[in-house]
């Protein structure tokens, strides 16, 4: 307590002592210290003043000002005297006036215009502003005329220790690996002091630890924190709370201080091996457990964390190393024991394993402490389970001939109960695999018998499923596939591969091959098919044909002679016997039809009926019918053609025959000439009213005859044809019962695309230039006659 009181008194009186030492001498000794208040060029005060009184005019300034100082944070009942301004021109009278301008002039600093004394009116803070630049000038009081040029000087605020150190970046957090050696770097802290670092010791800081010893230490001047104790164990204590102090004045008594906290966390290193929670584990498992199913977990605890705590498990000893396996759970770090192979209670009832847990990531620095692994013993007891029956084979293959007798035994399946109780087994057929119920099975001994006849040609394979069920527990069921192959029996006779019909030319030669035939057999002998061909016994000496066996198992039919005639006999029938090589052999008789035909010199068949042959002599009934049908067909075509032609020539307009000039509509439409490469534009024939969607006219003759159109009466032959056509065109366009187009409407468009112009004479009355047909003589001989006709017409017109 006395030490604390002494420190408090020193903190209070120290600024006053400094103030007394620095300020009071400048105040009370100002009249004697002319370097502060008088010009620096004056060494003696009064003597210089007397000399200046005799010299009334000077050509240069009479002073050079030095810096002035004022202590910050000083306050008293009266303003603080900072310093005094004085010029060599001042004789001591009141004719000189001192003026002060610049930073804080008139507010912070006030000058006595008569004496030149400068006072600080306010309490100053160096941390806010460290110095002030002011300008002093001496002027004549009466005229305000400057006596000398203005002089600039600086007032500096002297620092006092009024700001404690501050840790701007605090509080701090740092980490250091556990088990570190003494002096391991942890972190560095930094404190700042707002006081003047170049004046005194107000900003000279010294660091120390208030809390956190003896675990950590700090460098007093660099503020570097280091470990102070060796082998600090994270598992014992992970986090430390350290208080750091920064004190100014070089750490001496009376200085100000600030504190911050540093939270230091020890990071983990792999310095602990895994350890099983128990040395012996017991597990039990049913013998019918599925492969890969977990049966138990073991756990090796590790005091480390993260990667340092990861372990791998292995089975290193035991009588079930090939039956079981152990894997690591990545989430919980447990060792999971699983079944690799099927278990059998009747064969082995228990297993003993030795498992090992070892760290994955090893730190070599701690290997001297021992191996980072641990072992434990695992005992596994297999419990009996009611297992389904077991067949003696996973699949069965049976063979049976297709002519096997009903109820004959095809084969047998066997199964047994693997349990110690050995329940009897009953067999059955899954009827979903034998929908036609072709097979049966003896429920007691598993013998499979034939229920319906088999035909290899219909189905060669039959796949059924046999079900074995325990009589004491019907839920215990096993299934096995049985494949039954039907063996071939020679029960099908060979026959022609297709219906053959041979053609024999009348002009054929003896020994000529008429037809090559082949045979097929539905049976499938092991050594392949071999057929024997022969004629019927009564046809062996056939005078017309003979047969020849080919090497490719086919038969050639040959003609014995030439001179066959359709008139004599049109068709020959040749029975052929085909036998196979089976046991017993099967045979069949097939008849080949041979038709006599008329052929060309190259042997190409042209006609194969006798009617065609007798046509030059007399027509048969079939020929007459064919000719009559052709005639009727031609007549129908002619009638249809005439009808269409007549329909095409009918006028599209119901015209009045009163004026023969209207026959002009019978003219065919002309094209645009040789240069017309576009299709006919139907748009020129459309009714203008149809553009707006209104198409009143029809393609058929109206049901009711419309009244004669009100038009111009028949006119004499001298009426202009162009005017007549325009009138008729107008009537047709406005007639709702007229056809969709007529020839009259297109005369105004014809011939526009031809270099020769139009060949029509309808516009001959409108232009004489269009009637010059001299160019027709240049078109060649085909147009010569046409040119002569039109040339004559022109000459007659001129005459």
C-alpha positions in Angstrom: 0.0 0.0 0.0 2.8 2.6 0.7 4.4 1.7 -2.6 1.1 2.3 -4.4 0.6 5.6 -2.7 4.1 6.7 -3.6 3.5 5.8 -7.2 0.3 7.8 -7.3 2.1 10.9 -5.8 4.8 10.6 -8.3 2.3 10.4 -11.2 0.7 13.6 -9.9 3.8 15.7 -9.1 6.0 14.7 -12.0 4.2 16.9 -14.6 4.4 19.8 -12.1 8.1 19.3 -11.6 8.7 19.2 -15.3 6.6 22.3 -15.8 8.6 24.1 -13.1 11.9 23.2 -14.7 10.9 24.0 -18.3 8.4 26.9 -18.1 9.1 29.0 -15.1 12.7 29.9 -16.0 11.4 31.2 -19.4 8.8 33.3 -17.7 10.7 34.8 -14.8 14.1 35.1 -16.5 12.7 36.6 -19.7 14.1 40.1 -19.0 17.6 38.7 -18.5 17.5 36.1 -21.3 17.7 38.3 -24.4 18.1 35.3 -26.7 14.4 34.5 -26.1 12.9 37.9 -26.1 15.3 40.3 -27.8 16.7 40.2 -31.3 19.6 37.7 -31.7 21.8 40.5 -33.2 21.8 42.4 -29.8 24.3 41.2 -27.2 23.7 44.0 -24.6 20.3 45.4 -24.1 20.5 49.0 -22.9 23.7 50.0 -24.7 22.2 48.9 -28.0 19.0 50.8 -27.3 20.9 54.0 -26.7 22.8 53.6 -29.9 19.6 52.8 -31.8 18.1 56.1 -30.5 20.8 58.0 -32.1 20.4 56.2 -35.4 16.8 56.9 -36.4 16.8 55.0 -39.8 18.0 51.5 -40.6 17.8 49.8 -44.0 17.2 46.2 -42.7 15.2 44.2 -40.1 16.3 44.5 -36.5 15.6 41.0 -35.3 15.7 37.2 -36.3 13.2 35.2 -34.2 14.0 31.7 -32.8 11.5 29.0 -31.9 9.3 29.5 -28.9 8.0 26.6 -26.7 4.9 26.1 -24.6 4.1 23.1 -22.4 1.0 21.2 -23.4 -1.9 20.6 -21.1 -0.8 23.4 -18.8 -3.6 25.4 -17.3 -3.6 28.1 -14.6 -5.5 31.1 -13.4 -3.8 33.4 -15.9 -2.7 33.0 -19.5 0.7 31.5 -20.1 3.5 33.8 -21.2 5.0 32.1 -24.3 7.6 34.8 -25.1 8.2 38.5 -26.0 8.7 40.2 -29.3 11.0 43.2 -29.4 12.5 45.3 -32.2 15.7 47.3 -32.3 13.6 50.3 -33.4 11.7 50.3 -30.3 13.0 53.3 -28.2 10.7 52.4 -25.3 8.0 54.8 -26.4 4.5 53.9 -27.4 4.9 54.7 -31.1 5.6 51.1 -32.1 2.7 48.6 -32.4 3.3 44.8 -32.6 1.0 42.7 -34.8 0.7 38.9 -34.7 -0.9 36.7 -37.5 -0.8 33.1 -38.5 -2.0 29.8 -36.8 -4.1 30.6 -33.8 -3.3 34.3 -33.8 -6.0 36.2 -31.8 -7.6 33.0 -30.5 -5.0 30.7 -29.1 -2.1 33.2 -29.0 -2.6 36.9 -28.1 0.1 39.5 -28.3 0.4 42.7 -26.3 0.8 45.3 -29.1 2.8 47.6 -26.9 5.2 45.3 -25.1 5.2 42.3 -27.6 4.4 39.8 -24.9 2.7 36.6 -26.4 0.4 34.6 -24.2 -1.3 31.3 -24.7 -5.0 31.7 -24.0 -6.1 28.1 -24.2 -5.0 24.7 -22.9 -2.9 23.1 -25.7 -2.7 19.4 -26.8 0.4 18.3 -28.6 -1.4 15.3 -30.0 -3.9 17.5 -31.7 -1.3 20.1 -33.1 2.4 20.0 -32.3 3.4 23.4 -33.6 2.0 26.7 -34.8 3.5 29.0 -37.5 3.0 32.7 -36.8 4.1 36.0 -38.4 5.2 39.0 -36.3 5.5 42.6 -37.6 6.2 46.0 -36.1 4.2 49.0 -37.5 3.9 52.6 -36.6 1.0 53.1 -34.2 -0.1 56.3 -35.8 0.2 55.5 -39.5 0.1 51.7 -39.4 3.1 51.7 -41.7 5.4 48.7 -41.3 8.7 49.6 -39.8 10.3 46.4 -40.8 9.4 43.4 -43.0 7.3 40.7 -41.3 9.2 37.9 -39.5 7.9 34.3 -39.3 8.5 32.1 -36.3 7.3 28.8 -34.8 5.7 28.0 -31.4 6.2 24.3 -30.6 4.0 22.6 -28.0 6.3 20.6 -25.7 5.1 17.1 -24.9 4.2 15.7 -21.5 3.4 12.1 -20.7 -0.4 12.4 -20.9 -1.2 9.4 -23.1 -1.0 5.7 -22.0 0.2 3.0 -24.4 -2.6 1.3 -26.4 -2.8 -2.1 -28.1 -4.7 -1.3 -31.2 -4.8 -4.9 -32.6 -5.7 -6.6 -29.4 -6.9 -8.9 -28.0 -4.6 -11.4 -29.7 -4.9 -15.1 -30.5 -1.9 -17.3 -31.2 -1.1 -21.0 -31.5 2.0 -23.0 -30.7 2.6 -26.8 -31.1 2.4 -28.8 -27.9 5.6 -30.3 -26.6 7.6 -27.4 -28.0 11.0 -26.6 -26.5 11.7 -23.5 -24.4 12.0 -20.3 -26.4 9.7 -21.4 -29.3 8.2 -18.3 -30.9 4.5 -17.8 -30.2 3.5 -14.4 -31.5 4.4 -10.7 -31.3 2.3 -7.9 -29.9 2.5 -4.2 -30.6 1.5 -1.2 -28.5 1.4 2.5 -29.6 1.9 5.7 -27.6 0.5 9.0 -28.8 3.2 11.0 -27.0 6.3 12.5 -28.7 8.7 9.6 -29.4 11.7 12.0 -29.9 11.2 14.1 -26.8 12.0 12.5 -23.4 10.8 9.0 -22.6 7.1 9.6 -22.8 6.8 7.1 -25.7 9.5 4.7 -24.7 7.7 1.4 -24.0 8.6 -1.6 -22.0 6.6 -4.9 -22.2 6.0 -7.4 -19.4 3.7 -10.3 -18.6 1.2 -9.8 -15.8 -0.5 -13.2 -16.2 0.7 -16.4 -18.0 3.8 -17.2 -16.1 5.7 -19.5 -15.9 4.4 -20.9 -19.2 5.4 -18.0 -21.5 7.8 -15.0 -21.5 8.1 -11.8 -23.5 11.0 -9.7 -24.7 10.7 -6.3 -22.9 11.5 -4.2 -26.0 10.5 -6.3 -29.0 7.3 -7.7 -27.4 8.0 -11.2 -28.8 6.2 -13.9 -26.8 8.0 -17.2 -26.4 7.4 -20.5 -24.5 9.0 -20.6 -21.1 8.3 -24.2 -20.1 9.2 -27.4 -22.1 6.8 -30.2 -23.1 3.5 -28.5 -22.5 0.9 -31.2 -23.2 -2.2 -30.2 -25.1 -4.0 -33.2 -23.6 -3.4 -31.8 -20.1 -4.2 -28.1 -21.0 -5.0 -26.8 -24.4 -5.6 -23.1 -23.9 -3.7 -20.4 -22.0 -4.8 -16.8 -21.1 -1.9 -14.4 -21.1 -2.0 -10.7 -20.0 0.6 -8.4 -21.5 1.5 -4.9 -20.2 3.1 -2.0 -22.0 4.5 0.8 -19.9 6.0 4.1 -21.1 8.8 6.2 -19.5 11.0 3.3 -20.2 9.2 1.3 -17.6 10.2 3.6 -14.8 7.9 4.6 -11.9 5.4 7.3 -12.9 5.0 6.0 -16.5 1.6 5.2 -18.0 0.7 1.7 -18.9 -1.8 -0.3 -21.1 -2.7 -4.0 -21.2 -3.9 -6.6 -23.7 -4.8 -10.3 -23.6 -3.3 -13.1 -25.7 -5.2 -16.4 -26.0 -2.6 -19.0 -26.8 -3.8 -22.4 -28.0 -1.6 -25.5 -28.1 -1.9 -27.4 -31.4 -1.9 -31.1 -31.5 1.1 -33.3 -32.4 1.0 -37.1 -32.7 2.5 -37.8 -29.3 0.0 -40.4 -28.1 -0.5 -44.0 -29.5 -3.9 -45.5 -30.0 -5.2 -47.6 -27.1 -8.0 -50.2 -27.1 -10.7 -49.6 -24.5 -10.5 -53.3 -23.6 -8.1 -56.1 -24.4 -10.8 -58.8 -25.1 -14.0 -58.4 -27.3 -16.8 -61.0 -27.6 -19.1 -61.2 -30.6 -21.7 -63.7 -31.7 -23.1 -64.1 -35.3 -25.7 -66.3 -36.9 -24.3 -68.8 -39.4 -26.6 -67.5 -42.2 -25.3 -63.9 -42.0 -24.9 -62.3 -45.4 -21.4 -61.8 -46.8 -20.0 -58.3 -46.1 -22.4 -57.8 -43.2 -20.8 -56.2 -40.1 -20.8 -58.4 -37.0 -19.1 -56.1 -34.5 -17.0 -53.0 -33.8 -13.8 -52.4 -31.9 -12.4 -49.0 -30.9 -8.8 -47.9 -30.2 -8.9 -44.5 -28.5 -6.3 -41.8 -29.3 -5.9 -38.7 -27.1 -4.7 -36.8 -30.2 -7.1 -35.2 -32.6 -7.5 -34.8 -36.3 -5.1 -36.5 -38.6 -3.0 -37.5 -35.6 -5.8 -39.6 -34.2 -6.5 -41.6 -37.4 -5.7 -45.3 -37.1 -5.9 -48.4 -39.4 -7.0 -51.8 -38.2 -5.7 -55.2 -39.3 -6.2 -58.9 -38.3 -2.7 -60.1 -37.6 -3.4 -63.5 -36.1 -6.2 -66.0 -35.6 -7.9 -69.0 -37.0 -10.4 -66.9 -39.0 -8.1 -64.6 -41.0 -9.5 -65.8 -44.3 -13.1 -65.8 -42.9 -13.3 -62.3 -41.5 -11.9 -58.8 -42.4 -11.7 -55.6 -40.5 -12.0 -52.0 -42.0 -11.9 -48.5 -40.5 -14.9 -46.3 -40.2 -13.7 -42.9 -41.5 -16.3 -41.0 -39.4 -16.0 -42.7 -36.0 -12.5 -44.3 -36.4 -14.0 -47.7 -35.3 -12.7 -51.0 -36.6 -15.7 -52.8 -38.3 -15.4 -56.6 -38.5 -17.2 -58.2 -41.5 -17.7 -61.7 -42.9 -15.8 -62.6 -46.0 -16.8 -66.2 -46.5 -20.0 -68.2 -45.5 -20.1 -69.5 -41.9 -21.2 -73.0 -41.0 -22.2 -73.8 -37.5 -21.9 -77.5 -38.2 -18.3 -77.2 -39.4 -16.8 -74.6 -36.9 -18.6 -73.0 -34.0 -16.1 -70.2 -32.9 -13.1 -68.2 -34.0 -10.4 -66.2 -32.2 -8.8 -63.2 -33.9 -6.0 -60.8 -32.9 -6.6 -57.3 -34.2 -4.1 -54.4 -34.3 -4.7 -50.6 -34.4 -1.8 -48.4 -35.6 -1.6 -44.7 -36.2 -1.5 -43.7 -39.9 0.6 -40.5 -39.4 3.7 -41.0 -37.3 5.8 -38.2 -35.8 9.4 -39.5 -35.7 10.2 -37.2 -32.8 8.2 -39.4 -30.5 9.1 -42.8 -31.7 11.4 -43.2 -28.8 8.4 -43.3 -26.5 7.2 -46.6 -28.0 5.3 -48.0 -31.0 2.2 -46.1 -31.9 0.0 -49.2 -32.1 -2.0 -51.5 -29.8 -3.6 -55.0 -30.1 -6.7 -56.7 -28.7 -8.2 -60.2 -28.9 -11.6 -60.8 -30.6 -13.6 -64.0 -30.0 -16.5 -64.7 -32.4 -19.1 -67.4 -31.6 -21.1 -68.8 -34.5 -24.7 -69.6 -33.6 -26.8 -72.2 -35.3 -29.5 -71.1 -37.8 -32.2 -73.0 -39.6 -30.8 -73.1 -43.1 -32.6 -74.0 -46.2 -32.0 -77.2 -48.0 -28.8 -77.5 -50.1 -28.8 -79.2 -53.5 -26.0 -81.5 -54.4 -25.3 -79.4 -57.5 -26.0 -75.8 -58.3 -27.5 -76.8 -61.7 -28.6 -80.0 -63.4 -28.5 -81.1 -67.0 -30.7 -83.9 -68.2 -31.1 -85.5 -71.7 -34.0 -87.4 -73.1 -34.9 -88.8 -76.5 -38.0 -87.3 -78.1 -39.6 -90.8 -78.5 -39.2 -91.5 -74.7 -42.2 -93.2 -73.2 -44.5 -91.4 -70.8 -43.6 -91.7 -67.1 -40.0 -92.6 -68.0 -37.4 -91.3 -65.5 -35.3 -88.5 -67.0 -33.0 -87.9 -64.0 -32.9 -87.2 -60.3 -32.1 -84.2 -58.1 -30.9 -84.5 -54.5 -30.8 -82.1 -51.5 -30.3 -82.3 -47.8 -30.8 -80.2 -44.7 -27.5 -78.8 -43.5 -28.8 -78.3 -39.9 -28.1 -80.8 -37.2 -31.8 -81.6 -37.0 -31.7 -82.8 -40.6 -35.3 -82.2 -41.6 -36.8 -84.4 -44.5 -37.0 -82.7 -47.9 -39.9 -82.6 -50.3 -39.4 -81.8 -54.0 -41.7 -80.0 -56.4 -41.7 -78.3 -59.8 -42.2 -74.6 -60.1 -45.1 -74.7 -62.5 -44.4 -71.1 -63.7 -41.4 -72.8 -65.5 -43.5 -75.7 -66.8 -46.8 -74.2 -67.9 -47.6 -77.2 -70.2 -46.9 -79.7 -67.3 -44.6 -81.8 -69.5 -42.7 -83.1 -66.5 -43.4 -84.5 -63.0 -41.2 -85.1 -60.0 -41.3 -87.5 -57.1 -41.7 -85.5 -54.0 -39.7 -88.0 -51.9 -36.7 -88.9 -54.0 -36.6 -86.1 -56.5 -36.9 -88.3 -59.7 -38.1 -86.4 -62.7 -40.4 -88.2 -65.1 -42.0 -87.4 -68.5 -45.7 -86.4 -68.4 -46.3 -85.6 -72.1 -44.6 -86.6 -75.4 -41.7 -84.5 -76.5 -40.9 -83.3 -80.0 -37.4 -82.1 -80.7 -38.5 -80.4 -83.9 -40.9 -78.2 -81.8 -38.6 -77.5 -78.8 -35.1 -78.7 -78.2 -34.6 -77.4 -74.7 -36.8 -77.3 -71.6 -35.8 -75.2 -68.5 -37.6 -75.9 -65.3 -37.0 -75.1 -61.7 -37.1 -77.6 -58.9 -38.1 -76.5 -55.4 -36.8 -78.2 -52.2 -38.8 -77.5 -49.0 -38.1 -78.7 -45.4 -41.0 -80.6 -44.1 -40.6 -79.2 -40.5 -40.3 -75.6 -41.6 -42.0 -74.8 -44.9 -40.3 -71.3 -44.9 -37.0 -72.9 -45.6 -37.0 -73.3 -49.4 -34.3 -73.7 -52.0 -34.4 -73.7 -55.8 -32.2 -75.2 -58.5 -32.5 -74.8 -62.3 -32.8 -78.0 -64.4 -32.1 -77.9 -68.1 -33.6 -80.8 -70.1 -32.2 -81.4 -73.7 -34.4 -83.3 -76.1 -32.3 -85.7 -78.2 -33.2 -86.3 -81.8 -34.8 -89.5 -83.2 -35.2 -90.1 -86.9 -38.9 -89.7 -87.0 -39.2 -87.4 -90.0 -38.9 -88.4 -93.7 -37.0 -86.1 -96.1 -39.0 -84.2 -98.7 -38.4 -81.6 -101.4 -37.1 -78.3 -100.0 -39.7 -76.5 -102.2 -42.4 -77.2 -104.7 -40.4 -77.7 -107.9 -41.8 -77.3 -111.4 -39.5 -78.1 -114.2 -39.6 -76.7 -117.8 -38.6 -78.8 -120.8 -37.8 -77.2 -124.1 -39.2 -78.8 -127.2 -36.0 -78.3 -128.9 -33.9 -79.7 -126.0 -31.1 -82.1 -126.4 -30.7 -85.6 -124.9 -28.9 -85.6 -121.5 -29.8 -82.0 -120.9 -30.3 -81.1 -117.2 -34.0 -80.1 -116.8 -34.0 -79.3 -113.1 -31.9 -79.6 -109.9 -33.9 -80.4 -106.8 -32.8 -80.5 -103.1 -34.3 -82.1 -100.0 -34.7 -81.3 -96.4 -35.2 -83.3 -93.2 -36.6 -82.0 -90.0 -34.4 -84.4 -88.0 -30.9 -83.4 -87.0 -28.5 -86.4 -87.2 -25.2 -86.1 -85.5 -23.2 -86.7 -88.7 -25.4 -84.5 -90.9 -27.9 -85.3 -93.7 -27.3 -87.8 -96.5 -30.1 -88.4 -98.9 -30.7 -91.3 -101.3 -32.8 -90.5 -104.5 -34.5 -93.1 -106.6 -37.5 -93.5 -109.0 -40.4 -95.7 -108.2 -39.9 -99.3 -109.2 -42.4 -99.0 -112.0 -40.7 -95.9 -113.2 -37.1 -97.2 -113.2 -37.2 -97.7 -117.0 -38.8 -94.4 -117.7 -38.2 -93.7 -121.4 -38.3 -89.9 -121.1 -36.3 -89.0 -117.9 -33.5 -90.1 -115.7 -32.0 -88.9 -112.4 -28.4 -88.2 -111.2 -27.2 -87.8 -107.6 -24.9 -84.8 -107.1 -22.1 -84.5 -104.6 -23.8 -81.6 -102.8 -26.7 -83.9 -101.8 -28.9 -82.6 -104.6 -30.5 -84.4 -107.5 -30.4 -83.5 -111.2 -33.3 -84.4 -113.6 -32.1 -85.2 -117.2 -34.0 -85.7 -120.4 -33.3 -89.0 -122.2 -34.2 -87.9 -125.7 -35.2 -84.9 -127.7 -38.3 -84.2 -129.7 -40.8 -83.4 -127.0 -44.0 -81.8 -128.2 -46.6 -79.9 -126.5 -49.2 -81.2 -128.9 -48.4 -84.7 -128.0 -48.1 -84.2 -124.2 -47.9 -81.0 -122.4 -47.1 -82.1 -118.8 -45.1 -85.0 -117.4 -45.2 -86.3 -113.7 -42.0 -87.8 -112.3 -42.4 -89.5 -108.8 -39.0 -89.5 -106.9 -38.3 -91.4 -103.7 -36.1 -89.6 -101.1 -34.6 -91.7 -98.2 -32.4 -90.5 -95.3 -29.5 -92.3 -93.6 -31.1 -92.6 -90.2 -31.8 -95.6 -88.1 -34.3 -96.8 -89.1 -34.2 -94.9 -92.4 -37.2 -92.8 -93.4 -38.4 -92.1 -96.9 -41.0 -90.2 -98.8 -42.2 -89.9 -102.4 -42.4 -86.4 -104.0 -43.7 -85.8 -107.5 -41.9 -83.4 -109.9 -44.0 -81.7 -112.5 -42.3 -81.3 -115.9 -43.9 -78.9 -118.3 -43.1 -78.9 -122.1 -42.5 -75.3 -123.4 -41.6 -73.6 -126.5 -38.2 -72.0 -126.2 -36.0 -69.7 -128.3 -32.8 -70.9 -130.0 -31.0 -69.8 -126.8 -33.1 -72.0 -124.6 -35.2 -69.2 -123.1 -38.7 -70.4 -122.3 -41.4 -68.4 -124.3 -44.6 -70.3 -124.0 -45.6 -73.4 -122.0 -49.3 -74.0 -123.0 -50.6 -75.9 -126.0 -53.1 -73.2 -127.0 -50.3 -70.8 -127.9 -48.9 -73.5 -130.1 -52.1 -74.1 -132.0 -53.0 -70.4 -132.6 -51.7 -70.4 -136.2 -54.1 -73.3 -137.0 -57.1 -72.6 -134.9 -58.0 -70.5 -131.8 -58.9 -72.3 -128.7 -61.6 -71.1 -126.3 -59.0 -69.6 -123.9 -57.3 -67.7 -126.7 -60.6 -66.4 -127.9 -61.6 -65.2 -124.4 -58.2 -63.5 -124.0 -58.6 -61.7 -127.4 -62.1 -60.7 -126.6 -61.0 -59.2 -123.2 -58.3 -57.2 -125.0 -60.8 -55.8 -127.5 -63.2 -54.8 -124.7 -60.4 -53.1 -122.8 -59.4 -51.2 -126.0 -63.0 -50.1 -126.5 -63.3 -48.8 -123.0 -60.1 -46.8 -123.4 -61.3 -45.3 -126.7 -64.7 -44.3 -125.2 -63.0 -42.8 -122.2 -60.6 -40.9 -124.4 -63.4 -39.5 -126.6 -65.4 -38.5 -123.5 -62.5 -36.6 -122.0 -61.8 -35.0 -125.4 -65.4 -33.9 -125.7 -65.5 -32.6 -122.2 -62.3 -30.6 -122.9 -63.7 -29.0 -126.0 -66.9 -27.8 -124.3 -66.9 -24.0 -123.8 -66.5 -22.8 -120.2 -69.1 -20.1 -120.7 -72.7 -20.6 -121.5 -72.6 -18.5 -124.6 -75.2 -17.1 -126.8 -74.9 -18.3 -130.4 -76.6 -15.2 -131.7 -73.2 -13.5 -132.5 -70.8 -15.7 -134.4 -67.9 -13.5 -133.4 -67.9 -15.0 -130.0 -66.5 -18.1 -131.4 -63.1 -16.5 -130.7 -63.2 -18.1 -127.3 -62.4 -21.4 -128.9 -58.8 -20.3 -129.7 -56.1 -22.0 -127.7 -54.0 -20.0 -125.3 -50.7 -19.0 -126.8 -47.4 -19.0 -124.8 -45.0 -16.2 -124.4 -42.7 -17.3 -127.1 -39.3 -18.9 -127.0 -38.1 -16.5 -124.3 -40.9 -17.3 -121.9 -39.1 -19.4 -119.3 -41.7 -18.9 -116.6 -44.8 -21.0 -115.9 -48.2 -19.6 -116.9 -49.3 -17.0 -114.3 -52.7 -18.0 -113.3 -53.1 -14.7 -111.4 -53.8 -13.0 -114.7 -56.9 -15.2 -115.1 -58.3 -14.6 -111.6 -61.4 -12.6 -111.0 -60.4 -9.2 -109.5 -63.2 -9.7 -106.9 -61.4 -12.9 -105.7 -58.5 -10.8 -104.3 -60.8 -9.7 -101.5 -61.7 -13.3 -100.7 -65.0 -13.3 -102.7 -65.2 -16.0 -105.4 -68.8 -16.2 -106.4 -68.2 -18.2 -109.7 -68.2 -22.0 -109.8 -66.5 -24.6 -112.0 -69.8 -26.1 -112.9 -72.7 -25.0 -114.9 -75.3 -23.3 -112.7 -78.3 -25.3 -111.7 -80.7 -22.6 -112.9 -80.3 -20.9 -116.2 -79.7 -17.2 -115.5 -81.4 -14.6 -117.4 -79.6 -13.2 -120.5 -77.1 -10.6 -119.5 -78.0 -7.1 -120.1 -75.4 -6.0 -122.5 -75.0 -4.3 -125.8 -77.3 -5.5 -128.5 -75.7 -7.2 -131.5 -73.8 -4.7 -133.4 -72.9 -4.5 -137.0 -69.7 -6.1 -138.3 -68.0 -2.7 -138.3 -67.8 -2.5 -134.5 -64.3 -2.4 -133.0 -63.4 -5.9 -131.9 -61.3 -4.5 -129.0 -64.3 -2.7 -127.6 -66.4 -5.7 -128.0 -64.0 -7.9 -126.1 -63.7 -5.4 -123.3 -67.4 -5.3 -122.8 -67.6 -9.1 -122.8 -64.7 -9.3 -120.4 -66.4 -6.9 -118.0 -69.6 -8.9 -118.1 -67.8 -12.1 -117.4 -65.9 -10.6 -114.4 -69.2 -9.4 -112.8 -71.2 -12.5 -113.6 -71.5 -14.7 -110.4 -72.6 -17.7 -112.5 -69.7 -17.7 -115.0 -66.9 -20.2 -114.9 -63.7 -19.2 -113.1 -62.0 -18.1 -116.3 -62.4 -17.9 -120.0 -60.3 -17.3 -123.1 -61.5 -13.8 -123.5 -59.8 -12.6 -120.3 -56.3 -13.4 -121.5 -56.1 -11.8 -124.8 -54.7 -8.6 -123.2 -51.7 -10.6 -121.8 -50.7 -13.0 -124.6 -47.4 -12.7 -126.4 -45.7 -10.2 -124.0 -42.6 -12.3 -123.3 -41.9 -13.2 -127.0 -39.3 -11.4 -129.1 -41.6 -11.9 -132.0 -44.6 -10.4 -130.2 -48.1 -11.9 -130.5 -49.2 -13.9 -133.5 -52.8 -13.0 -132.9 -54.6 -10.5 -135.1 -57.0 -9.3 -132.4 -55.0 -6.1 -131.8 -54.5 -5.4 -135.5 -56.9 -2.4 -135.3 -55.0 -0.6 -132.6 -51.5 -0.5 -134.1 -50.1 -0.9 -137.5 -46.6 -1.6 -136.3 -47.8 -4.9 -134.7 -49.0 -6.1 -138.2 -45.5 -6.2 -139.8 -44.8 -9.9 -140.3 -41.7 -9.6 -142.5 -39.6 -11.3 -139.8 -41.5 -14.6 -140.4 -39.4 -15.1 -143.5 -36.3 -15.3 -141.3 -37.6 -18.1 -139.2 -36.8 -20.8 -141.6 -38.7 -23.0 -144.0 -41.3 -24.1 -141.5 -42.7 -20.5 -141.2 -42.3 -19.7 -144.9 -45.9 -20.4 -145.8 -47.2 -18.4 -142.8 -45.1 -15.4 -143.8 -46.5 -15.5 -147.4 -50.0 -15.6 -146.1 -49.6 -12.6 -143.8 -47.6 -10.7 -146.5 -50.4 -11.1 -148.9 -52.8 -9.8 -146.3 -50.7 -6.6 -145.8 -50.6 -5.9 -149.6 -54.3 -6.4 -149.9 -54.9 -4.0 -147.1 -52.8 -1.4 -148.7 -54.6 -1.7 -152.0 
